[in-house]
């Protein structure tokens, strides 16, 4: 089975022969021009804004100063926003100037509108699409959920311009997406895997793309999409405008920017390192396992006094997620659960119930690979392939294979799979026949078509335990992905403490978004004592209090390790 995108060849471009296009639209507002350098620096300092690059435009402080056309401003004012967010204040002049842009800001900071509104202006300045043309604006996103969120914003603000868009992602039938692309769309929001499928099948092309957005670039690289991103960019004219958005600025993201952005300008909002949001009040209670449910109920009683509150409860495994949800529902609490074993339509329904407040309590896993049959997306030489039961000569057997390939693959690491060495000789011939069809994409990566694969309910095996570290190291969080753009989560409760500080920061980061305040409650047991030092030393954004034990509210201080 070839690597995804292997059939795509980079286009050869002669820029001198390409049709010209407009990409510079920014005219500085007189109020911006008249501000002193000291005033500009004070504004940037107030909003923790740092810039890099040559001739970076000054930030705007109001919507009118951004200079958007009337058809854009009418939609913005209809939403009732009081003022631009920090990333919008600096990002709009940068994007409208036609320059390549890097923006580093936390999720929920308003960055989607930072590139969406300039893209509408960009589209309206280009020639109309002809039959067979691909999109003018391409937005790449790591997950289906983020792609859908971006599409909603594009629809909302682009409707007055009659801008057509489509959202291209895996895990759903291709037919409607192909129809949208064949009719012609100005905007395509896509996950890399499904877009590669469409390009390889000739269902669209990127010859008209002049405005490229890489949203959450750090997450796309973490999820192993770098080869696909490079393949996709190889199909786009080199004189395009490229905007890259990321929550962090690791060397992998810097390398991608260096390769594909030209003379870019950069804005950073807050810290570029992973740190706890200073707007989140962190409460840590040291409890026993027997006390956890009672303490959870006490917190729920307090949180649910306000009917507008939403609380997200993180647990360690899908089994515990289901158990806690049953326990809460039997006790009369409006709780639902979401984890990697649920079908996509059920996950969508649960998410909608949580978003709308019909079920303000959601129980979720963040490392679904701890469960049985975790599906991962990795680039690695060791591949573990697990099938369902297969019938051979009337005998049901479980097929397990280790193969060596060097490509991006969909793998399943079996925590609970029994392994019989004596059966390898019998299984290998069958494996060679079936290996090409036993690559199962799943909830943790919905970008490529495949079959849903239910987890296997069998006892843990030595093999599963042996490779548990590999799954924990390489997996990413399906639950975190679907929760990425749920707004107004007021509280997070860590019923089970995560394996590491990074997961802790990502968990509590589901609250306190878009300038709001949040509360994160953690139930910490003696089983978690190895993580105690890391918890105390978790960095907090500079505007927040220092992260040390003395300023963390901790219950039951009399407990000792």
C-alpha positions as CSV (number, residue, x, y, z in Angstrom):
1,X,0.0,0.0,0.0
2,X,1.6,3.3,-1.1
3,X,2.0,6.2,1.1
4,X,-0.9,8.7,1.0
5,X,-0.1,11.3,-1.7
6,X,2.5,9.2,-3.4
7,X,0.7,9.7,-6.7
8,X,0.9,13.5,-6.6
9,X,3.9,15.1,-8.2
10,X,5.0,18.6,-7.4
11,X,4.0,21.1,-10.1
12,X,6.7,23.0,-12.0
13,X,5.9,26.7,-12.0
14,X,7.2,29.5,-14.1
15,X,6.0,32.6,-12.2
16,X,6.6,34.8,-15.2
17,X,3.9,33.1,-17.1
18,X,1.3,32.9,-14.3
19,X,-1.6,35.3,-14.4
20,X,-1.2,38.2,-12.0
21,X,-3.5,38.6,-9.0
22,X,-4.2,41.2,-6.3
23,X,-3.2,40.5,-2.7
24,X,-2.4,43.8,-1.1
25,X,-5.4,45.7,0.1
26,X,-4.4,47.5,3.3
27,X,-4.6,51.2,3.6
28,X,-3.7,52.5,7.1
29,X,-6.5,54.4,8.8
30,X,-5.6,58.0,9.7
31,X,-6.2,57.3,13.4
32,X,-3.6,54.5,13.3
33,X,-1.1,56.8,11.4
34,X,-1.5,59.6,14.0
35,X,-0.7,57.4,17.0
36,X,2.8,57.9,18.4
37,X,5.3,55.0,18.5
38,X,5.0,55.0,22.3
39,X,1.2,54.6,22.1
40,X,1.6,51.7,19.7
41,X,4.2,50.0,21.9
42,X,2.0,50.5,25.0
43,X,-0.9,48.8,23.1
44,X,1.2,45.9,22.1
45,X,2.7,45.5,25.6
46,X,-0.8,45.6,27.2
47,X,-1.9,42.7,24.9
48,X,1.3,40.7,25.3
49,X,2.0,41.2,21.6
50,X,5.4,40.8,20.1
51,X,6.3,41.2,16.4
52,X,9.1,40.1,14.1
53,X,10.0,40.8,10.5
54,X,10.4,43.9,8.3
55,X,7.9,46.8,8.1
56,X,5.2,45.1,10.2
57,X,2.0,47.2,10.0
58,X,0.7,48.9,13.2
59,X,-2.1,47.3,15.1
60,X,-5.7,48.6,14.8
61,X,-7.8,49.2,17.9
62,X,-11.3,49.3,16.4
63,X,-13.1,47.5,13.6
64,X,-13.4,50.7,11.6
65,X,-9.6,51.1,11.6
66,X,-9.2,47.8,9.9
67,X,-10.5,49.3,6.7
68,X,-12.7,46.3,5.7
69,X,-15.2,47.0,2.9
70,X,-18.8,47.7,3.9
71,X,-20.0,44.2,2.9
72,X,-17.6,42.7,5.5
73,X,-18.1,45.3,8.2
74,X,-21.9,44.9,8.1
75,X,-21.5,41.2,9.0
76,X,-19.0,41.9,11.7
77,X,-21.2,44.6,13.4
78,X,-24.2,42.3,13.1
79,X,-22.4,39.8,15.5
80,X,-22.1,42.5,18.2
81,X,-18.4,42.1,18.9
82,X,-17.2,45.0,21.1
83,X,-13.7,45.3,19.7
84,X,-11.0,43.2,17.9
85,X,-9.2,40.6,19.9
86,X,-5.4,41.0,20.3
87,X,-4.6,38.7,17.4
88,X,-7.1,40.4,15.2
89,X,-5.8,43.9,16.0
90,X,-2.4,43.0,14.7
91,X,-3.2,40.2,12.3
92,X,-5.7,42.0,10.1
93,X,-3.3,44.7,8.9
94,X,-0.7,42.0,8.3
95,X,-3.0,39.7,6.3
96,X,-4.5,42.5,4.3
97,X,-1.1,43.8,3.3
98,X,-0.6,40.7,1.2
99,X,2.5,39.5,3.1
100,X,3.1,36.0,4.3
101,X,2.2,35.8,8.0
102,X,2.9,33.7,11.0
103,X,0.5,34.1,14.0
104,X,1.2,32.4,17.3
105,X,-1.8,32.5,19.7
106,X,-3.8,30.3,21.9
107,X,-6.8,28.5,20.6
108,X,-10.0,30.5,21.2
109,X,-8.1,33.8,20.7
110,X,-10.1,34.8,17.6
111,X,-7.6,33.8,15.0
112,X,-10.2,32.2,12.7
113,X,-11.7,35.6,11.9
114,X,-8.1,37.0,11.6
115,X,-7.7,35.1,8.3
116,X,-11.3,34.6,7.3
117,X,-12.2,38.3,6.9
118,X,-9.1,39.1,4.8
119,X,-9.8,36.0,2.7
120,X,-13.2,37.4,1.7
121,X,-11.6,40.6,0.5
122,X,-9.0,38.6,-1.4
123,X,-11.6,36.5,-3.1
124,X,-13.7,39.5,-4.2
125,X,-10.6,41.0,-5.9
126,X,-9.9,37.9,-8.1
127,X,-11.5,36.9,-11.4
128,X,-14.6,34.7,-11.2
129,X,-14.1,31.0,-11.2
130,X,-14.3,29.2,-14.6
131,X,-15.6,25.7,-15.1
132,X,-13.0,23.2,-13.9
133,X,-11.3,25.8,-11.6
134,X,-10.4,24.8,-8.1
135,X,-10.7,27.1,-5.0
136,X,-9.1,30.5,-4.5
137,X,-8.7,30.1,-0.8
138,X,-7.5,26.8,0.8
139,X,-7.6,26.3,4.6
140,X,-5.9,23.2,6.0
141,X,-6.9,22.1,9.4
142,X,-5.9,19.1,11.5
143,X,-9.4,17.7,12.4
144,X,-12.9,17.4,11.1
145,X,-14.3,19.4,14.0
146,X,-12.0,22.4,13.5
147,X,-12.7,22.3,9.7
148,X,-16.4,22.4,10.3
149,X,-16.0,25.3,12.8
150,X,-14.0,27.3,10.2
151,X,-16.7,26.6,7.6
152,X,-19.4,27.9,9.9
153,X,-17.4,31.2,10.3
154,X,-16.9,31.4,6.5
155,X,-20.6,30.9,5.8
156,X,-21.5,33.5,8.4
157,X,-19.2,36.3,7.1
158,X,-19.1,35.4,3.4
159,X,-22.8,35.2,2.7
160,X,-23.3,38.8,1.6
161,X,-20.6,38.2,-1.0
162,X,-22.2,35.0,-2.2
163,X,-18.9,33.2,-1.6
164,X,-19.3,29.4,-1.9
165,X,-17.4,27.1,0.3
166,X,-17.1,23.4,1.1
167,X,-15.6,21.3,3.9
168,X,-13.6,18.3,2.9
169,X,-12.8,15.7,5.6
170,X,-12.8,12.0,6.1
171,X,-15.1,9.7,7.9
172,X,-18.1,10.6,5.8
173,X,-19.2,9.8,2.2
174,X,-17.2,11.6,-0.5
175,X,-20.2,12.2,-2.8
176,X,-21.5,15.5,-1.4
177,X,-17.9,16.9,-1.2
178,X,-17.2,15.9,-4.8
179,X,-20.4,17.6,-6.0
180,X,-19.4,20.8,-4.2
181,X,-16.0,20.8,-5.7
182,X,-17.2,20.0,-9.2
183,X,-19.7,22.9,-9.1
184,X,-17.0,25.3,-8.0
185,X,-16.2,26.8,-4.6
186,X,-14.1,29.9,-3.8
187,X,-13.1,28.4,-0.4
188,X,-12.1,24.9,0.5
189,X,-11.5,24.0,4.1
190,X,-9.9,20.6,4.3
191,X,-8.1,18.0,6.4
192,X,-4.9,16.9,4.6
193,X,-5.8,13.3,4.2
194,X,-9.1,13.7,2.5
195,X,-7.8,16.6,0.3
196,X,-5.0,14.3,-0.9
197,X,-7.6,11.7,-1.8
198,X,-9.5,14.3,-3.9
199,X,-6.4,15.6,-5.6
200,X,-5.2,12.1,-6.5
201,X,-8.7,11.2,-7.8
202,X,-8.7,14.4,-10.0
203,X,-11.8,15.7,-8.2
204,X,-10.3,19.1,-7.7
205,X,-7.1,21.1,-8.4
206,X,-5.2,23.9,-6.6
207,X,-4.1,25.9,-9.7
208,X,-6.3,28.9,-8.6
209,X,-5.2,28.9,-5.0
210,X,-3.6,32.3,-4.1
211,X,-4.5,32.4,-0.4
212,X,-3.3,29.5,1.7
213,X,-4.0,29.1,5.4
214,X,-2.4,26.5,7.6
215,X,-4.4,26.5,10.8
216,X,-3.1,24.9,14.0
217,X,0.1,24.0,12.2
218,X,1.7,22.5,15.3
219,X,-1.2,20.1,15.7
220,X,-1.0,19.0,12.1
221,X,2.7,18.2,12.5
222,X,2.0,16.4,15.8
223,X,-0.5,14.3,14.0
224,X,1.9,13.2,11.3
225,X,0.6,15.3,8.4
226,X,3.8,17.0,7.4
227,X,4.3,14.8,4.3
228,X,0.8,15.5,3.1
229,X,1.1,19.2,3.8
230,X,4.3,19.3,1.7
231,X,2.5,17.4,-1.1
232,X,-0.4,19.8,-1.1
233,X,1.7,22.9,-1.1
234,X,3.6,21.5,-4.0
235,X,0.4,21.8,-6.0
236,X,0.0,25.6,-5.3
237,X,1.7,28.5,-7.2
238,X,4.7,29.8,-5.3
239,X,3.7,33.5,-5.4
240,X,0.6,32.8,-3.3
241,X,0.0,34.5,0.1
242,X,0.5,32.0,2.9
243,X,-0.7,32.4,6.5
244,X,0.4,30.0,9.2
245,X,-1.3,29.9,12.6
246,X,-0.1,27.9,15.6
247,X,-0.5,27.8,19.4
248,X,3.2,27.0,19.8
249,X,6.4,27.7,17.8
250,X,8.6,24.5,18.0
251,X,11.4,23.9,15.6
252,X,9.3,21.7,13.3
253,X,6.8,24.5,12.8
254,X,9.7,27.0,12.3
255,X,11.2,24.7,9.6
256,X,7.8,24.5,7.8
257,X,7.5,28.3,7.8
258,X,11.1,28.7,6.6
259,X,10.4,26.3,3.7
260,X,7.1,27.7,2.4
261,X,6.7,31.3,3.6
262,X,8.6,34.1,1.9
263,X,9.9,37.2,3.9
264,X,7.1,36.6,6.4
265,X,6.1,38.8,9.3
266,X,5.1,37.4,12.6
267,X,3.0,38.2,15.6
268,X,3.0,36.3,18.9
269,X,0.3,36.8,21.5
270,X,1.5,35.7,25.0
271,X,4.0,33.0,25.4
272,X,5.2,30.7,22.6
273,X,5.8,27.9,25.1
274,X,3.1,25.5,26.4
275,X,1.9,27.0,29.7
276,X,-1.2,27.0,31.8
277,X,-3.6,29.9,31.0
278,X,-3.4,32.6,33.7
279,X,-7.2,33.1,33.5
280,X,-7.8,29.6,34.8
281,X,-8.1,29.1,38.6
282,X,-6.5,25.8,39.3
283,X,-7.8,23.8,42.3
284,X,-6.1,20.6,43.4
285,X,-7.6,18.3,46.0
286,X,-5.6,15.4,47.4
287,X,-8.1,12.6,48.0
288,X,-8.3,8.8,48.1
289,X,-9.8,6.7,45.3
290,X,-12.8,6.0,47.6
291,X,-13.4,9.8,48.0
292,X,-13.3,10.7,44.3
293,X,-17.0,10.2,43.5
294,X,-18.2,12.0,46.5
295,X,-15.9,15.0,45.8
296,X,-17.0,15.0,42.2
297,X,-20.6,15.3,43.3
298,X,-19.9,18.1,45.7
299,X,-18.2,20.1,43.0
300,X,-21.1,19.4,40.5
301,X,-23.6,20.6,43.1
302,X,-21.7,23.9,43.3
303,X,-21.0,24.3,39.6
304,X,-24.6,23.5,38.5
305,X,-26.1,26.2,40.8
306,X,-25.5,28.4,37.7
307,X,-27.6,27.0,34.9
308,X,-25.3,28.6,32.3
309,X,-22.2,26.6,33.4
310,X,-20.8,23.7,31.5
311,X,-18.3,21.2,33.1
312,X,-16.1,18.8,31.3
313,X,-15.0,15.8,33.3
314,X,-11.8,14.0,32.2
315,X,-11.2,10.4,33.0
316,X,-8.5,7.9,32.1
317,X,-10.3,5.2,30.1
318,X,-13.4,4.7,28.1
319,X,-14.6,2.1,30.7
320,X,-14.4,4.7,33.5
321,X,-16.1,7.3,31.2
322,X,-19.1,5.0,30.7
323,X,-19.2,4.0,34.4
324,X,-19.1,7.6,35.6
325,X,-21.7,8.6,33.1
326,X,-24.1,5.8,34.2
327,X,-23.4,6.7,37.9
328,X,-24.2,10.4,37.3
329,X,-27.3,9.7,35.1
330,X,-28.7,7.3,37.7
331,X,-28.2,10.1,40.3
332,X,-30.2,12.5,38.1
333,X,-27.4,14.5,36.5
334,X,-27.6,15.4,32.8
335,X,-24.4,13.8,31.8
336,X,-23.2,12.2,28.5
337,X,-19.8,10.7,27.6
338,X,-17.6,10.9,24.5
339,X,-14.6,8.7,23.7
340,X,-12.8,7.0,20.8
341,X,-15.0,3.9,20.7
342,X,-18.2,5.8,19.9
343,X,-19.4,6.0,16.3
344,X,-19.0,9.4,14.6
345,X,-22.7,10.2,14.5
346,X,-23.0,9.5,18.3
347,X,-20.0,11.7,19.0
348,X,-21.6,14.5,16.9
349,X,-24.9,14.2,18.8
350,X,-23.2,14.2,22.2
351,X,-21.1,17.2,21.2
352,X,-24.2,19.1,20.1
353,X,-26.0,18.3,23.3
354,X,-23.0,19.7,25.3
355,X,-22.6,22.8,23.0
356,X,-26.2,23.8,23.3
357,X,-26.3,23.2,27.1
358,X,-29.0,20.4,26.9
359,X,-26.4,18.2,28.6
360,X,-24.1,20.6,30.5
361,X,-22.0,17.8,31.9
362,X,-19.7,15.8,29.6
363,X,-17.4,13.0,30.6
364,X,-14.5,12.4,28.2
365,X,-11.2,10.6,27.7
366,X,-8.2,12.4,26.4
367,X,-5.9,9.5,25.7
368,X,-8.2,6.9,24.2
369,X,-5.2,4.7,23.4
370,X,-5.3,3.6,27.1
371,X,-8.3,1.6,26.2
372,X,-8.4,-1.6,24.2
373,X,-7.7,-1.4,20.4
374,X,-6.6,2.3,20.3
375,X,-6.2,3.6,16.8
376,X,-3.2,5.9,16.2
377,X,-1.8,7.9,13.4
378,X,2.0,7.7,13.4
379,X,5.0,7.7,11.1
380,X,7.1,4.8,12.3
381,X,8.8,1.7,11.0
382,X,7.1,-0.8,13.4
383,X,3.5,-1.4,12.4
384,X,1.2,-3.5,14.4
385,X,-1.9,-4.6,12.4
386,X,-4.9,-6.2,14.1
387,X,-7.9,-7.6,12.3
388,X,-11.4,-8.6,13.3
389,X,-12.1,-12.3,13.5
390,X,-11.5,-13.9,10.1
391,X,-12.9,-17.2,8.9
392,X,-10.4,-19.6,7.3
393,X,-11.6,-23.1,6.4
394,X,-14.4,-22.7,8.9
395,X,-12.0,-21.8,11.7
396,X,-12.1,-18.4,13.4
397,X,-8.7,-16.9,14.0
398,X,-7.3,-13.6,15.2
399,X,-4.8,-12.2,12.7
400,X,-1.8,-10.2,14.1
401,X,1.1,-9.0,12.1
402,X,4.4,-7.1,12.6
403,X,5.6,-5.6,9.3
404,X,8.3,-3.2,8.5
405,X,7.4,-0.3,6.2
406,X,8.6,3.3,6.0
407,X,5.5,5.5,5.4
408,X,2.8,7.3,7.2
409,X,0.3,4.5,8.2
410,X,-2.7,4.0,10.3
411,X,-1.9,1.5,13.1
412,X,-3.6,-0.2,15.9
413,X,-1.6,-0.9,19.0
414,X,-3.2,-3.8,20.9
415,X,-3.1,-3.4,24.6
416,X,-5.2,-6.4,25.2
417,X,-4.5,-8.7,22.4
418,X,-3.4,-12.3,23.2
419,X,-0.2,-13.4,21.5
420,X,0.6,-17.0,20.7
421,X,4.1,-17.3,19.3
422,X,3.5,-20.8,18.2
423,X,0.9,-19.6,15.8
424,X,3.1,-17.2,13.9
425,X,4.0,-19.7,11.3
426,X,0.4,-20.5,10.5
427,X,-0.7,-16.8,10.5
428,X,2.0,-15.3,8.4
429,X,0.8,-16.5,5.0
430,X,-2.7,-15.2,5.8
431,X,-1.2,-11.9,7.0
432,X,0.6,-11.4,3.6
433,X,-2.7,-11.7,1.9
434,X,-4.6,-9.5,4.2
435,X,-2.1,-6.9,5.3
436,X,-3.0,-4.4,2.5
437,X,-6.6,-4.2,3.7
438,X,-6.1,-4.3,7.5
439,X,-5.1,-0.6,8.0
440,X,-8.0,0.7,10.0
441,X,-8.4,4.5,10.4
442,X,-10.6,5.4,13.3
443,X,-12.0,8.1,15.5
444,X,-8.6,9.5,16.3
445,X,-8.0,10.3,12.7
446,X,-11.2,10.6,10.6
447,X,-9.4,11.9,7.5
448,X,-9.2,8.7,5.5
449,X,-12.0,6.4,4.5
450,X,-12.2,3.1,6.2
451,X,-14.2,0.9,8.5
452,X,-15.1,1.6,12.1
453,X,-13.4,-0.9,14.3
454,X,-14.9,-1.6,17.8
455,X,-12.5,-2.2,20.6
456,X,-11.9,-5.8,21.7
457,X,-13.1,-6.7,25.2
458,X,-10.5,-9.2,26.2
459,X,-8.1,-9.4,29.1
460,X,-4.7,-7.6,28.9
461,X,-1.8,-9.5,27.5
462,X,2.0,-9.2,28.0
463,X,2.3,-7.9,24.4
464,X,-0.2,-5.1,25.1
465,X,1.5,-4.1,28.3
466,X,4.9,-4.2,26.6
467,X,3.9,-1.7,23.9
468,X,1.7,0.5,26.1
469,X,4.5,3.1,26.4
470,X,4.6,3.3,22.6
471,X,0.9,4.1,22.4
472,X,1.0,6.7,25.1
473,X,4.0,8.4,23.5
474,X,2.6,8.5,19.9
475,X,-1.1,8.9,20.4
476,X,-3.1,12.0,20.2
477,X,-6.5,12.8,21.7
478,X,-9.7,12.2,19.8
479,X,-11.7,13.7,22.6
480,X,-9.5,16.8,22.8
481,X,-9.9,17.2,19.0
482,X,-13.7,17.2,19.1
483,X,-13.7,19.6,22.1
484,X,-11.3,22.0,20.5
485,X,-14.0,24.6,19.5
486,X,-16.7,24.1,22.2
487,X,-17.1,27.5,23.7
488,X,-18.2,28.6,27.2
489,X,-16.9,25.6,29.1
490,X,-16.7,27.2,32.5
491,X,-15.2,24.2,34.5
492,X,-12.9,21.3,33.9
493,X,-12.7,18.5,36.4
494,X,-9.8,16.0,36.2
495,X,-11.4,12.9,37.8
496,X,-8.2,11.0,36.8
497,X,-4.9,12.8,36.6
498,X,-3.3,12.5,33.2
499,X,0.1,10.9,32.5
500,X,2.0,14.1,32.0
501,X,2.0,17.9,32.4
502,X,1.4,18.5,28.7
503,X,-1.9,16.6,28.8
504,X,-2.8,18.4,32.0
505,X,-2.3,21.8,30.3
506,X,-4.3,20.8,27.3
507,X,-7.1,19.5,29.4
508,X,-7.5,22.5,31.6
509,X,-7.1,24.7,28.4
510,X,-10.7,23.7,27.4
511,X,-11.9,26.4,29.8
512,X,-10.8,30.0,30.1
513,X,-10.9,30.5,26.3
514,X,-11.3,33.7,24.2
515,X,-10.6,36.0,27.2
516,X,-13.0,34.3,29.6
517,X,-12.1,33.0,33.0
518,X,-12.3,29.3,34.0
519,X,-11.9,26.9,36.8
520,X,-10.0,23.6,36.7
521,X,-10.4,21.1,39.5
522,X,-8.1,18.2,39.9
523,X,-8.6,15.1,42.1
524,X,-5.1,14.0,43.0
525,X,-4.5,10.6,44.7
526,X,-1.5,8.8,46.1
527,X,-1.3,6.9,42.9
528,X,-0.4,10.2,41.2
529,X,2.4,11.0,43.5
530,X,5.1,10.6,40.8
531,X,3.5,13.5,38.9
532,X,3.3,15.8,42.0
533,X,6.6,17.7,41.2
534,X,5.6,18.2,37.6
535,X,2.2,19.5,38.7
536,X,3.7,22.0,41.1
537,X,6.2,23.2,38.5
538,X,3.8,23.6,35.5
539,X,4.5,27.0,34.0
540,X,1.8,29.6,34.0
541,X,1.6,32.5,31.5
542,X,3.6,35.5,32.7
543,X,0.5,37.6,33.5
544,X,-0.7,35.0,35.9
545,X,0.5,34.1,39.4
546,X,3.6,32.0,39.8
547,X,3.1,28.2,39.6
548,X,4.0,26.9,43.0
549,X,2.3,24.9,45.7
550,X,1.8,27.9,48.0
551,X,-0.7,29.7,45.7
552,X,-2.5,26.6,44.5
553,X,-5.7,25.9,46.5
554,X,-5.2,22.3,47.7
555,X,-7.7,20.4,49.7
556,X,-6.8,18.0,52.5
557,X,-3.4,19.4,53.1
558,X,-2.9,17.0,56.0
559,X,-2.3,14.2,53.6
560,X,1.2,13.2,52.9
561,X,2.9,10.9,50.4
